[in-house]
Amino acid sequence: MSAVGFRPSGLTPDTFKNIQTGAGAIYFNVDMTNVRIDTTWTEIQEILKTAYEANKMLGATRGGCTFNAVPDMRQMEIDDLQFDIPGTTQINRWEVTLGSTALEIKKDNILMMLPTSFQDPVTGAFRVSSVLTPEHYQKNVVWAGLKGDGGYQVIELTTVLNLEGMAQTMANQGEGTIPVNFRAHQANLADMQFGPFNIWLFDNEDATASALTANTAGIQTFEAASKNKVNKI
């Protein structure tokens, strides 16, 4: 009878605490300026509740949400180089987007979906301009969803524009749907070395927060605060 050896598996006692569950929700123009590495689960709840109570939400969605932070990479062309080596891969730019399908038709959604739109003060109709200025960008768009431990994953895109416009589909015996695809932008040239987004993990078990920031050099820094020390990977 052979001995039972180690069985490789990705499962750990913490697996189901770390799995993200549900579609989450999309908020816009949320004040995230005071979020820090020691921000607690209770504190982030209050931030999200404040946004909810102020109706700063896209509202009901269908098909969940999709976040993408995708680098556009290129390989250097060098004579006699047979295989790629570290240093030959360069990042041209990052494409950072958050997409979903909205179900709710309301004033704030129309103004957000149509970046240059405004409501005519005389007729009340929504109209659009062909001139896009910095004032038309949303300060941020924030997605928040639950983790298995009851904590949160929070993703913030900064200086945001909806790329899809308003392509509303009306369905017979169904609900109207509007795809949205928010793209993050750099707010100014002084911050070009970092991507215009933030990812936080807020655990429900203790007062810890984690932040993940991607930069344009393709290097990711993960900072995790624990009760007794800060671990950096």
N, C-alpha and C positions, 0 to 999 in steps of 0.2 A: 504494500500500500504506500503510495507516494505521499510525501509531506505536502501540506497545503502551504504554498508560498504567498507572497504579497500579491494582492490583486489590484492592479492599477485602476484607479477611478478618480474622477474629478470631484466626486461627492465628499463633502466634509460636514462636520456638525453645524457649520455656519452657512451651508449652501442655500437653504431656503430662506435665511434671513437676507441674503444678498441678491436674490432674484427680484428684478423689477416686475411689477404686476399692474395690469390695467392700462388703459389708454392715457390716463393723466388728463391734464387740462392746460390750455394755453392762456396766459395772461399778457397784458401789454402795459407799458409805461409803469412798471413796478419799481418802487424805490429799493434798490439793492445796495445802496452806497455804504450802509453800515454792516453788511455781512462780512464777517471775519473768520479766521480759522477756528476761533473759540465760540462762534455763534452756535447756539443750542437748538435742539429739535423743537423746543417750546417757542423759541424766538422766531424761527423760520415759519412756524405755524401761524403766528400772529401776523407776519408779513403777508402770507398767502391769504389769510382771512380778511385782512384789510383790503387787499385787491379784490377779493370776491365781493365784499360788502359794497365796494365802490363800483361794482359791475365792470371792472377792467378785465373782461374776459372775452375770448372768442365765442364762448358758449358751447353748446352741444356740438359734437363732431361725429363723423362716421368713418370707420376704417382705421382708427387710431392715429398716431402721429409718427413722423419719421424725421430723425435728426441726422444730418450729414456734415462731417468736417473732413473733406476730401482734398488731399494735396494733388496739385498738378505737377508731376515729376518729369524730369528729362535726364537722359544719360549722356555724359560727355562723349564725343566722338574723338578717340585718340588712336593714332596709328599703332599697330602691333598689340593693342590691348585686346586680349582674347576673352577675358571675363570681367564683369563688373567688380570693382573693388570699392571699399569705403572711400568716399570722397568724390567718386565719379557720378554719384546720384545727387542731383540738385533739385530743389523745390522752387518752381516758378511762382506759385501762388497757392492760396487756400480757397476753396469754395465751401462756405459755411451756410447751411440752410436748415430750416425747420418747416416741414410740410404737414398738411392735414386737409380734411374736407369739412367745411363748416355747414351747419344746417340752419343756423339762426340768421334771419334778415333783420338787422337793426341798424340804427344810425351810426353808431361807433364802428360797426363792422364794415359798412359801406365806405366810410371815410378811411378806414385802414386798408381795405382791399384795393381801393382806387387812390393811389398815393397823392395825386394832385387834385382830388375832388374837394368840393365845398358845397354847402347848402345855400341856395339862392335866398337872400333875406326877403325877397318880395314874393316869389312863387313857392318857395319851400322845396323846390326840386333840387336834386343832387346833380351837379355838373362837374366837368373835369377841364383842367387846363393842360396845354401841351408843354408848359414850362415847369421843369423839375428843379426845385431849389433845396438847399439843406434843411429848410424848415419842414419839408414834406416827409422827412424820415422819422420813423418812430424812435423814441429814446431807446427802448429795448422791447424784446418779446421774451417771455419767460415760460418755459414748460416745466410743470411739476407733476411727478407721479409717485406712487407708493412703492416701497420695497417690502420684501417679505416680513421684515421685523416691525413693520408699521412706521418705519422712517420714510425719508423722502430722497428721491433724486431730483435735483433741480438744474435745469440748463438755461442759461441766459445768453441770448444773442443781442449784441449792442448795435445801435445805429442801423435800424432795420427798414427794409423796403420789401413790399410784397411784389414778387415777380410775375404772378399769374393774372393780375388785374381782377376783373370780376366776370368770370365765365360761368354764369348760373345755368344749371340744367333743371328744367321743370319736368316732373315725371307724372304720367297718368296714374292715378291711384297711388301716389307716392309723395315723397318730400323733395323739395328743391334742394340742390346741393351746389356748393361753391368751393372748388379747390383753392387752397392758399399755399404759397411757398415763399416763406420769408427768408431773405438773404441778409446776412450781417455785413457791415462795412466798418472800416477804420474811421474813427471820429476825427483824427488829426494825424499829421505826418510824424509827430513826435513819438507815436506808439506803434510804429510799423513792425517792430520785432516780435510782437505778440498777436496771436489771432484774436479777432473780436468776439470772443465768447468765453463763458465760464461754465464749469460743471462742478456742482457740489454734491456730496453725499452726507446726509444727516441721519445718523443712527438713532433708533428709538431707545436703545438700552442705556445709554449714558449721554452726557452732555459733550458730544464730540462732533466735529465737522471736518470734512475732507474737501479739498479743492484740487481740481485738475485743470491745468491751463496748457494749451498747445501753442507753440510759437511757430513762426514762419520758417525757422531753421529745421523743423521736424523733430525737435527735442521736446520731450514731455517731462514735466516735473510734477511729481505727486507728493503732496504734503498732507500728512495725517496727524491730527492732534489726538493724543490719548490723555488719560487722566494725569499721568505722571511725566510724560515726555513727548517730544515731537519727533517722529520718525520720518526721514526723508529717503526716498528711493530714487 
